[in-house]
Amino acid sequence: MTFTIRNLCASLAAATGLLGAAATQAAESAFIIPPPAVDQANDATAQQKAVIAGGCFWGVQAVFQHVKGVSGAVSGYAGGKANTANYDTVSSGRSGHAEAVEITYDPKQISYGQLLQIYFSVAHDPTQLNRQGPDSGTQYRSTVFPANDDQRKVAEAYIAQLNKTGVYPKALATTVEPLQAFYPAEGYHQDYLVRHPNSMYIVVNDIPKVENLAKTFPDKWRDKPVLVN
């Protein structure tokens, strides 16, 4: 497997249990942002899917597993071709893929725009270009992959809206790319935070995101995560 900073952090945590001071070096605080001015109608009767990318998929998946109205959150790859949709190739940064999460949600309980509000607020820092925390490369880019024209319009309008708010220190680096396909990641990447809560990487980078969700969106918080496995 490609050796990355993420692998190193996890290995150090497993080998030494060094959680102490590093646990206080948490991921960035949540951005407090307004809800989207443009959103999808909530008259759909069937479950919907949303695909987003914002750095390592472990943390993004963990956040949305705790969101009310979400019935599934799967780590995977989007933006490239089927024959490169594997962790070793994606980690090279040359596959075109981003580490992404496919969210299945009930539009009667949570809208596409509300999912994006959580994504832009607590799931990652959308101002970072091709990186999040210790991870860098195009596979860690901030990208929304709309499944249809309605989702695209909501995403583009919300990015424009947020760029006008002055909430962020600089313009959003988030791109909007058409969704060609989503490829689920290998099984060992699924439910990673739940299965490895003491990993140094998880403690420093991802648990704070889940905690920020609970504090910033208490009305959207579900205590028991919805799991893949």
TIVEXTI-831099 format. One line per 8 residues: number of its first residue (from 1); for each residue x, y, z of N, C-alpha, C, O, CB. Coordinates in steps of 0.02 Angstrom, whole numbers, plus 50000, padded with zeros to 5 digits. Each point is the difference from the previous one (the first is absolute). Glycine has a CB too. Example, Ala and Ser with C-alpha at 12.3 -4.5 7.8 and 13.67 -1.06 7.14 Angstrom:
1> 50660/49716/50390/49955/50059/50000/50045/50060/50000/50052/49999/50033/49853/49942/50029  50077/50112/49902/50042/50059/50003/49961/50055/50037/50025/50055/50008/50034/49913/49884;
***
This chain:
1> 50042/49940/50000/49958/50060/50000/50044/50062/50000/50052/50000/50032/49856/49938/50029  50072/50114/49904/50037/50062/50001/50007/50026/50071/49951/50001/50038/50007/50025/49846  50103/49995/50134/50013/50024/50067/49987/50075/50002/50033/50037/49963/50052/49872/50058  49869/50113/50020/49983/50071/50004/50007/50024/50071/50009/49961/50046/49912/50026/49858  50074/50079/50105/50001/50029/50067/49945/49970/50042/50008/49991/50060/50040/50116/49895  49895/49879/50014/49944/49972/50036/50018/49931/50028/49984/49985/50058/49936/50080/49869  50113/49894/50032/50022/49934/50025/50049/50008/50057/49997/49963/50049/49985/49989/49837  50063/50097/50107/50050/50011/50052/49967/50019/50066/50018/49974/50053/50064/50060/49860;
9> 49871/50013/50084/49966/50022/50061/49964/49941/50034/50004/49992/50060/49982/50123/49891  49979/49845/50009/49964/49944/50028/50048/49949/50030/49986/49972/50053/49924/50045/49863  50147/49972/50051/50049/49953/50026/50030/50024/50066/50009/49961/50046/50016/50003/49837  49990/50100/50120/50028/50028/50062/49951/49993/50057/50019/49983/50056/50049/50097/49877  49869/49933/50053/49950/49995/50053/49994/49929/50025/49996/49988/50060/49942/50108/49890  50060/49856/50004/49993/49930/50019/50060/49976/50039/49994/49961/50047/49935/50020/49852  50131/50044/50081/50061/49975/50031/50014/50032/50068/50028/49967/50044/50015/50013/49843  49939/50084/50121/50021/50036/50060/49943/50027/50042/50009/50015/50059/50092/50014/49879;
17> 49839/49977/50032/49943/50028/50037/50010/50073/50018/49974/50022/50051/50004/49865/49994  50058/50150/49914/50014/50070/50015/49940/50043/49983/49995/50026/49944/50127/49955/50035  49832/50026/50068/49941/50041/49987/50005/50067/50034/49978/50050/49972/49954/49846/50019  50097/50108/50067/50009/50058/50042/49991/50067/49968/49945/50020/49982/50129/49912/50078  49982/50104/49933/49996/50069/49976/49976/50004/49929/49967/50049/49982/50125/49980/50095  49923/49921/49882/49979/50003/49930/49925/50002/49993/49974/50028/49951/50129/49910/50018  49861/50033/50078/49927/50001/49996/49973/50070/50004/49944/50014/49977/50053/49873/50073  50041/50158/49981/49976/50069/50005/50013/50039/49936/49973/50054/49991/50047/49941/50132;
25> 50022/49979/49833/50013/50033/49937/49947/49979/49949/50015/49970/49949/50110/50033/50076  49814/50014/49991/49943/49975/49962/49995/50034/49932/50032/50050/49986/49910/49927/50121  50016/49993/49853/49984/50030/49935/49969/50069/50011/49979/50017/50055/50005/49868/49893  50014/50153/49999/49974/50067/50004/49930/50001/50030/49961/49953/49993/50109/50079/49909  49913/50024/50132/49934/50008/50027/49950/50004/49942/50018/50014/49943/50028/50045/50159  49891/49930/49914/49948/50003/49950/49993/50071/49974/50009/50048/50038/49932/49856/50016  50042/50103/49883/49981/50064/49972/49925/50008/50012/49961/49956/49982/50132/50041/49929  49887/50058/50118/49929/50013/50011/49974/50037/49939/50017/50058/49988/49996/49947/50139;
33> 49946/49961/49833/49980/50027/49935/49924/49999/49994/49966/49961/50034/50142/49999/49915  49865/50084/50008/49928/50001/49990/49977/49940/49959/50040/49970/49964/49961/50154/50042  49936/49857/50000/49973/49947/49958/49997/50023/49927/50004/50060/49987/49928/49895/50109  50063/49999/49858/49998/50019/49929/49937/50039/49982/49944/49983/50022/50123/49916/49952  49942/50153/49988/49942/50039/49976/49963/49963/49946/49940/50010/49990/50120/50096/50039  49975/49852/49935/49971/49958/49947/50006/49928/50021/50054/49977/50018/49975/50108/49891  49915/49878/50090/50002/49930/50021/49951/49961/49958/49958/50028/49965/50074/50005/50153  49974/49900/49886/49953/49957/49965/49933/49997/50037/49998/50007/50061/50098/49926/49893;
41> 49851/50057/50009/49935/49988/50031/50002/49933/50036/50035/49954/49978/49906/50115/49933  50021/49926/50143/50000/49938/50039/49939/49956/49985/49973/49966/50044/50090/50094/50046  49916/49940/49846/49940/49962/49982/50017/49931/49972/49956/49964/49978/49987/50144/49999  50122/49874/50024/50019/49934/49976/49975/49946/50048/50000/50010/50061/50101/50039/49882  49877/49896/50030/49974/49946/50043/50052/49946/50012/49994/49961/50047/49892/50063/49910  50165/49973/50001/50051/49948/50006/50064/50028/50031/50011/50060/50001/49940/49881/49899  50090/50014/50126/50065/50019/50026/50042/50030/49943/49995/49980/49942/49999/49929/50146  50048/50139/49930/50043/50034/49952/50073/49986/50018/50015/49978/50056/49898/50112/49924;
49> 50132/49923/49972/50071/49991/50013/50037/50065/49986/49982/50038/49954/50009/49840/50017  50061/50134/50068/50044/50058/49990/50072/49975/50006/50015/49959/50044/49898/50123/50002  50130/49942/49911/50071/49981/50002/50042/50062/50009/49994/50048/49962/49985/49852/49964  50063/50099/50125/50043/50057/50017/50070/49975/50017/50009/49943/50019/49891/50122/50023  50149/49979/49950/50069/49985/50018/50028/50059/50038/49990/50058/49982/50024/49867/49916  50023/50059/50156/50030/50053/50040/50057/49974/50043/49995/50000/50061/49895/50058/49941  50163/49919/49966/50056/49972/50037/49990/49925/50011/49963/49967/49964/50056/50143/50091  50014/49865/49996/49995/49929/50017/49927/49979/50010/49964/50033/50037/50151/49972/50015;
57> 49865/49941/49915/49929/49981/50005/49982/49972/50068/49940/49996/50016/50063/49980/49863  50045/50005/50163/49983/49975/50066/49959/50050/50040/49948/49983/50028/50156/49949/49970  49919/50130/50005/49967/50051/50040/49934/50023/49970/49951/50010/50036/50159/50026/50003  49889/49972/49895/49938/50021/49967/49946/49947/50010/49942/50017/50015/50124/50049/49899  49952/49871/50077/49951/49946/50012/49975/50003/50072/49940/49995/50012/50117/49934/49901  49989/50078/50134/49981/49999/50071/49951/50056/50017/49953/49989/50038/50158/49962/49989  49899/50108/49944/49954/50055/50013/49930/49982/49976/49952/50007/50038/50143/50076/49951  49899/49895/49950/49933/49990/49972/49967/49937/50027/49939/49992/49994/50098/50067/49904;
65> 50000/49896/50131/49970/49943/50033/49961/50021/50062/49959/49962/50026/50133/49966/49931  49921/50133/50067/49966/50025/50060/49946/50052/49983/49976/50035/50045/50128/49944/50019  49877/50027/49873/49951/50050/49980/49930/49968/49994/49992/49949/49967/50098/50116/49972  49862/49966/50094/49931/49977/49994/49976/50003/49927/50016/50047/49964/49961/49991/50154  49986/49912/49861/49975/49998/49932/50047/49964/49952/49981/49985/49944/49961/50120/50079  50119/49880/50000/50048/49963/49959/49994/49926/50017/50006/49981/50058/50073/50119/49936  49911/49859/49956/49994/49928/50011/50062/49962/49978/50004/49939/50010/49874/50073/49975  50169/50023/49984/50062/49967/49980/50052/50052/49981/49985/50051/49970/49950/49850/49991;
73> 50128/50084/50056/50057/50041/49980/50057/49953/49985/50026/49966/50045/49936/50135/50025  50059/49897/49868/50050/49951/49977/50062/50037/49975/49994/50045/49959/49914/49873/50010  50150/50062/50055/50063/50027/49975/50015/49970/49932/49988/49941/49988/50054/50076/50129  49986/50024/49838/50016/49975/49934/50038/50050/49958/50034/50044/50026/49866/49885/49980  50094/50064/49929/50038/50040/49953/49954/50027/49945/49954/49966/49978/50150/49965/50046  49909/50131/49956/49962/50031/49946/50045/50048/49961/50046/50030/50028/49847/49960/50039  50095/50015/49869/50037/50047/49958/50046/49966/49951/50025/50033/49954/49969/50045/50138  50018/49857/49915/50044/49964/49955/49965/49940/49969/49939/49996/50000/50158/50041/50067;
81> 49942/49918/49907/49974/49942/49965/49998/49939/50045/50031/49998/50053/50012/50048/49839  49919/49903/50087/49990/49941/50041/50065/49963/50013/50010/49973/50055/49875/50017/49898  50159/50008/49998/50061/49960/50008/50052/50032/50045/50051/49970/50016/49927/49985/49871  50009/50107/50135/50046/50032/50047/49968/50012/50068/50028/50034/50043/50029/50020/49860  49883/49919/50106/49963/50012/50063/50021/49951/50053/49962/49957/50022/49941/50087/49913  50160/49963/50086/50026/49960/50056/50049/50044/50039/50028/50047/49973/49959/49843/49962  50022/50094/50128/50036/50045/50045/50072/50012/49978/50024/50056/50003/49903/49904/50089  50108/49987/49887/50070/50009/49980/50007/50049/49942/50043/50043/50001/49980/49840/50038;
89> 49934/50110/49911/50004/50044/49942/49977/50070/50017/50032/50049/49980/49950/49853/49946  49963/50104/50110/49974/50066/50018/50051/50038/50043/50007/50061/49993/49875/49895/50002  50154/50008/50048/50049/50032/50044/50059/50029/49962/50037/50042/50026/49929/49880/50063  50043/50057/49848/50054/50028/49960/49985/50072/49979/50046/50037/49981/49981/49848/49978  49909/50135/50043/49981/50067/49979/49993/50008/49925/49991/50056/49976/50064/49985/50125  49950/49904/49862/49999/50005/49927/49940/49965/49969/49997/49992/49939/50127/50013/50064  49829/49974/50037/49942/49962/49974/49943/50044/49977/49956/49977/49963/50077/49932/50113  49966/50154/49946/49942/50043/49986/49946/49994/50053/49955/50042/50003/50070/49948/49877;
97> 49979/49958/50161/49951/49990/50052/50012/50046/50060/50056/50022/50012/49932/49859/49951  49959/50132/50073/50004/50029/50067/49973/49949/50049/49955/49961/49983/50032/50157/49972  50041/49881/50104/49969/49960/50053/49933/50032/50015/49997/50058/50020/50117/49906/50031  49832/50000/49940/49933/50027/50003/49956/49958/50046/50018/49945/50020/49996/50102/49864  49928/49980/50130/49950/49965/50041/49933/50005/49964/49978/50055/49981/50085/49969/50127  49904/49919/49885/49932/49999/49972/49951/49997/50057/50001/49953/50041/50038/49989/49853  49917/50108/50109/49952/50006/50055/49931/49982/49973/49978/50028/49949/50091/50062/50108  49897/49865/49976/49930/49985/49984/49957/50033/50054/50010/49990/50059/50020/49899/49885;
105> 49921/50151/50033/49963/50040/50048/49926/50005/49981/49981/49990/49943/50122/50075/50082  49857/49950/50025/49928/50010/49992/49986/50074/49993/50007/50037/50049/49967/49858/50018  50007/50129/49874/49990/50072/49990/49942/50029/50041/49993/50061/50005/50052/49924/49882  49914/49971/50142/49947/50023/50045/50029/50021/50068/49969/50039/50036/49949/49886/49905  50140/50048/50075/50031/50014/50065/50058/50050/49995/50010/50040/50045/49956/49847/49991  50070/50110/49909/50057/50046/49991/50008/50013/49925/49995/49954/49960/50062/50004/50145  49954/50104/49878/50005/50018/49929/50072/49995/49975/50047/49994/50040/49854/50082/49974  50106/49926/49921/50067/50000/49970/50039/50061/50023/50060/49995/50016/49896/49942/49884;
113> 50012/50120/50102/50034/50060/50022/50022/49997/50073/50053/50025/50018/49880/50037/49900  50026/49906/50124/50020/49993/50070/50059/49953/50008/50043/50010/50043/49838/50010/49990  50122/49928/49925/50059/49957/49999/50062/50041/49982/50053/49992/50030/49876/49909/49939  50064/50142/49981/50057/50043/49980/50018/50049/50055/50059/50016/50008/49906/49972/49873  49987/50036/50157/50016/50045/50055/50045/49965/50052/50048/50029/50025/49842/50031/49957  50095/49878/50033/50042/49960/50045/50068/49988/49969/50051/50005/50034/49846/49940/50015  50104/50039/49888/50062/49988/49963/50046/50060/50002/50060/49994/50014/49879/49927/49911  50034/50138/50062/50041/50060/49998/50017/50026/50070/50049/50037/50009/49898/49991/49883;
121> 50014/49953/50158/50009/50026/50067/50046/49958/50044/50047/50026/50030/49841/50023/49960  50098/49885/50013/50036/49958/50048/50038/49941/49970/50047/49974/50031/49868/50059/50049  50067/49946/49859/50031/49939/49972/50070/50012/49973/50040/49953/49996/49846/50008/49977  50129/50101/50007/50067/50015/49974/50008/50076/49994/49952/50037/50012/50052/49853/49925  50056/50131/50045/50014/50071/49988/49998/50012/49925/50047/49980/49965/50024/50030/50141  49877/50021/49868/49993/50007/49928/50046/50052/49968/49999/50008/49939/49884/49956/50076  50156/50070/50025/50046/50050/49972/50068/49971/49982/50041/50033/49969/49901/50054/50098  50071/49851/49954/50064/49969/49986/50000/49967/49931/49955/49962/49983/50063/50019/50140;
129> 50033/50034/49838/50005/49974/49932/50040/49935/50000/50059/49999/50017/49933/50118/49936  49975/49829/50026/50033/49935/49993/50036/49977/50063/50054/49972/49997/49960/50054/49883  49955/49987/50177/50027/49975/50063/49949/50007/50055/49954/50041/49996/50163/49989/49967  49891/49930/50089/49963/50008/50062/50046/49976/50056/50023/49943/49997/49862/50042/49946  50128/50057/50105/50042/49980/50056/50068/49976/49975/50033/50036/49962/49866/49934/50104  50123/49970/49953/50065/49975/49980/50002/49969/49931/50054/49981/49976/49968/50001/50143  49921/50013/49848/49995/49965/49936/50000/50050/49942/49963/50049/50002/49974/49857/50053  50105/50082/49895/50001/50045/49942/50001/49959/49936/50024/49944/49997/50037/50143/50070;
137> 49911/49943/49881/49994/49968/49935/49930/50010/49973/49954/50014/50038/50133/49901/49994  49905/50077/49903/49934/50011/49970/49948/49951/50024/49940/50013/49996/50118/50032/49904  49964/49897/50126/49952/49952/50026/49967/50024/50064/49950/49971/50023/50118/49938/49926  49958/50145/50081/49971/50029/50060/49965/50066/49986/49988/50040/50045/50101/49904/50022  49894/50068/49870/49969/50064/49982/49930/50007/50028/49966/49950/50016/50103/50050/49880  49909/50061/50109/49932/50017/50021/49956/50002/49937/50007/50046/49959/50034/50020/50143  49915/49885/49892/49960/49996/49939/49930/49975/50015/49991/49954/50040/50113/50025/49894  49848/50052/50034/49931/49975/50001/49987/49967/49932/50014/50028/49948/49947/50064/50133;
145> 50011/49848/49922/49985/49962/49939/49924/49995/49993/49970/49951/50023/50138/49982/49986  49859/50116/49960/49927/49998/49994/49977/49941/49957/50031/49984/49949/49966/50140/50064  49950/49845/50010/49971/49943/49963/49952/50022/49946/49983/49961/49956/50030/49971/50146  49966/50130/49901/49952/50026/49950/50005/50076/49997/50038/50031/50038/49885/49871/49983  50039/50127/49934/50004/50072/49989/49975/50040/50061/50027/50053/50015/49958/49927/49862  49965/49994/50158/49975/50034/50059/50054/50005/50054/50009/50052/50031/49875/49908/49943  50151/49984/50037/50054/50002/50049/50055/50048/49979/50028/50036/50041/49946/49845/49991  50042/50120/49904/50052/50045/49975/49981/50073/50014/50042/50039/50022/49988/49877/49889;
153> 49908/50101/50076/49978/50070/50010/50004/50019/50074/50022/50055/50017/49902/49936/49884  50057/49963/50143/50003/50014/50072/50073/50009/50021/50015/50047/50036/49880/49887/49983  50148/50022/49958/50071/50003/50020/50033/50064/49975/50035/50034/50038/49970/49842/49960  49984/50141/49939/50032/50060/49972/49974/50063/50033/50038/50046/50015/49976/49894/49876  49920/50062/50122/49971/50059/50032/50026/50008/50071/50012/50055/50024/49885/49933/49905  50111/49955/50106/50023/50004/50070/50073/50021/50004/50018/50039/50045/49899/49871/49985  50125/50065/49926/50070/50021/49999/50004/50076/49988/50038/50034/50034/49997/49852/49924  49927/50139/49994/49999/50072/49986/49975/50039/50061/50027/50052/50017/49955/49924/49861;
161> 49966/49998/50154/49972/50033/50059/50052/50003/50056/50009/50052/50031/49876/49908/49937  50148/49984/50045/50048/49997/50055/50061/50044/49987/50029/50028/50046/49932/49856/49979  50058/50123/49912/50057/50042/49984/49985/50074/50014/50046/50041/50006/49989/49876/49907  49902/50100/50091/49980/50069/50013/49991/50015/50075/49993/50058/50019/49952/49943/49870  50056/49947/50152/49984/50010/50071/50056/50031/50041/49987/50034/50049/49937/49871/49940  50138/50083/49991/50056/50022/50041/50014/49955/50059/50042/50016/50043/49932/50098/49923  49993/49828/50037/50011/49953/50055/50068/49967/49995/50033/49988/50050/49844/49991/49955  50144/50008/49934/50063/49964/49988/50058/50050/49991/49989/50056/49979/49947/49849/49969;
169> 50125/50073/50069/50058/50045/49993/50019/50013/49928/50035/50048/49985/50005/49910/50123  49937/50000/49846/50013/50009/49929/49946/49964/49960/49956/49967/50029/50169/50043/49991  49878/49997/49915/49948/49970/49957/50002/49924/50005/50053/49970/50013/49954/50127/49909  49936/49872/50069/49995/49927/50001/50038/49970/49942/49999/50026/49944/49889/49982/50112  50146/49937/49957/50036/49963/49949/49957/49944/49971/50023/49963/49957/50086/50065/50100  49830/49966/49967/49956/49945/49981/49982/50003/49926/49980/50052/49974/49975/49945/50142  50053/49947/49850/49980/49995/49930/49935/49960/49995/49981/49963/50046/50139/50043/49917  49846/50003/49982/49939/49962/49985/50014/49960/49937/50010/50029/49946/49913/50058/50109;
177> 50077/49847/49952/50015/49956/49943/49942/49953/49989/49972/49974/50048/50152/50033/49976  49857/49982/49914/49945/49953/49986/50017/49930/50026/50056/49977/49993/49911/50090/49906  49984/49900/50129/50010/49933/50026/49994/49950/49943/49947/49989/49972/50007/50045/50141  50102/49935/49871/50001/49947/49949/49982/49933/50032/49961/49961/49973/50125/50103/49960  49945/49923/50124/49987/49938/50037/50031/50006/50069/50046/50039/50011/49953/49893/49882  49975/50029/50153/50029/49996/50067/50021/49927/50011/49962/49954/49985/49966/50143/50060  50132/49893/49981/50026/49933/50011/50015/49992/50074/50043/50034/50027/50007/49962/49856  49915/49958/50152/50013/49989/50071/50073/49980/50012/50030/49963/49961/49850/50003/50055;
185> 50147/50059/50038/50069/49983/50019/50003/49930/50030/49949/49969/50015/50076/50153/50004  50036/49856/49991/50013/49935/50030/49968/49996/50070/49991/50051/50034/50116/49940/49900  49876/49948/50086/49964/49991/50062/50035/50027/50061/49968/50023/50047/49984/49878/49903  50115/50097/50051/50035/50024/50059/49996/50075/50010/50018/50025/50053/50059/49879/49933  49899/50133/49963/49990/50072/50007/49931/50017/50028/49989/50057/50021/50090/49960/49883  49875/49936/50095/49932/50015/50021/49995/50002/50077/50031/49959/50034/49925/49987/49860  50005/50101/50131/49989/50007/50073/50066/50007/50038/50007/49975/50055/49887/49957/49934  50153/50102/49980/50069/50000/50028/50003/50032/50068/50034/49975/50045/50010/50029/49840;
193> 49921/50051/50125/50002/50034/50065/49971/49955/50054/50027/49997/50056/49965/50114/49888  49953/49856/50042/49969/49956/50049/50046/49943/50019/50003/49980/50058/49884/50050/49897  50149/49943/49996/50042/49942/50013/50069/50018/50027/50034/49957/50029/49904/49985/49881  50083/50121/50079/50067/50020/50022/49997/50067/50037/50035/50048/49981/50016/49891/49921  49909/50066/50151/49990/50065/50033/50064/50026/50035/50004/50060/50013/49877/49908/50004  50168/49989/49997/50061/50022/50034/50058/50013/49953/50055/50015/50023/49906/49921/50074  50028/50057/49838/50051/50017/49951/50019/50073/50008/49957/50043/50006/50001/49870/49914  50107/50102/50080/50022/50069/50006/49968/50044/49947/49978/50056/50014/50130/49905/50035;
201> 49891/50015/49889/49971/50039/49946/49927/50017/50014/49978/50057/49992/50100/49888/49927  49884/50005/50104/49929/50009/50014/49990/50049/50058/49958/50044/49997/50019/49840/49961  50062/50107/50095/49993/50043/50059/50013/50073/49983/49964/50045/50022/50070/49859/50051  50018/50108/49888/50020/50068/49985/49957/50032/49946/49981/50059/50006/50135/49910/50026  49869/49994/49916/49968/50030/49942/49925/49989/49993/49965/50043/49972/50142/49943/49974  49867/49958/50079/49931/49982/49982/49951/50002/50058/49943/50021/49991/50106/49909/49923  49971/50049/50145/49954/50004/50057/49977/50072/50012/49942/50011/50016/50114/49889/50035  49989/50151/49942/49976/50069/50008/49945/50019/49951/49957/50041/50016/50155/49987/50026;
209> 49890/49943/49898/49948/50016/49951/49932/49974/50023/49949/50034/49995/50136/49961/49913  49915/49944/50119/49937/49971/50025/49976/50040/50061/49940/50012/50006/50094/49874/49953  50011/50134/50084/49981/50041/50058/49973/50067/49977/49952/50026/50029/50135/49918/50040  49943/50085/49879/49974/50064/49973/49930/49993/49971/49959/50045/50006/50159/49989/49970  49868/49908/49994/49933/49988/49974/49949/50002/50057/49948/50032/49994/50099/49898/49913  49969/50035/50148/49954/49997/50057/49988/50069/50029/49944/50016/50020/50094/49869/50004  50014/50156/49979/49993/50066/50030/49968/50051/49953/49961/50042/50022/50140/49932/50046  49916/50022/49868/49978/50051/49953/49931/49985/49971/49962/50046/49984/50157/49975/49989;
217> 49865/49915/50019/49936/49980/49971/49965/49951/50047/49988/49943/49980/50057/50075/49903  49937/50003/50177/49969/49952/50047/49934/49972/49975/49981/49944/50018/50073/50118/50073  49910/49976/49867/49936/49976/49974/50010/49948/49946/49952/49964/49982/49997/50146/50046  50111/49885/49945/50015/49950/49947/50040/49942/50027/50016/49953/49963/49982/50138/49952  50018/49909/50149/50045/49950/50030/49962/49936/50017/49945/50002/50028/50126/50090/50017  49959/49852/49938/49976/49934/50023/50058/49969/50037/50057/49998/49975/49860/49987/49927  50070/49990/50158/50054/49973/50041/50029/49935/49973/50060/49991/50000/49886/50064/50098  50011/49901/49879/50023/49935/49975/50013/50005/49925/49954/50014/49962/49980/49926/50128;
225> 50128/50049/49888/50015/50008/49929/49970/49944/49959/49992/49943/50023/50113/50114/50007  49878/49959/49908/49977/49948/49953/50062/49972/49966/50039/50037/49971/49849/50021/50010  50122/49876/50024/50062/49969/49978/49992/49962/49935/49945/49981/49980/50087/50010/50139  50025/49999/49848/50001/49960/49938/50003/49926/50017/49965/49960/49971/50092/50134/49968  49987/49889/50108/50010/49929/50018/49968/49985/50067/50003/49943/50024/50104/50055/49912;
***
